[in-house]
Amino acid sequence: MFDLEKIKKDSDLTVKQLRHIEEIIKQDYPYDEMMFELHFLRVIKAIKKGWITIEYLFAESHSYPSKKLVTA
């Protein structure tokens, strides 16, 4: 749906950082490629605009359990 390769290239993030972001988002959307791409794009945009730092994103990713780990 989105040109993720262009988004990755334009992000100025390292391959390792991009992979980590992908892993974080895949935890919430493992079977929905469109939602994964949309949220990936939104996270990259937020980082580029300075709304969030990569360090904050990575730190917060350890604070929240994955949706699949939450039980009723």
QUITADA-V680414 format. One line per field, one symbol per residue. ss: DSSP state (H for helix, E for strand, C for the rest). phi: phi as a letter, one per 20 degrees, with the letter a starting at -180 (. if undefined). burial: I if it has 16 or more other ideal C-beta (glycine too) atoms within 10 Angstrom, else O. A space follows every 10 residues. Layout:
ss=???
phi=???
burial=???
This chain:
ss=CCCHHHHHHH HCCCHHHHHH HHHHHHHHCC CCHHHHHHHH HHHHHHHHHC CCCHHHHHHH HCCCCCHHHC CC
phi=.defffffff fmefgfffff fgfffffecf dcfffgffff gfffffffen fbefffgfff feedffgfef de
burial=OOOOOOIIOO IOIOOOIIOI IOOIIIOOIO OOOOOIIOII IOIIOOIOOO OOOOOOIOOO OOOOOOOOOO OO
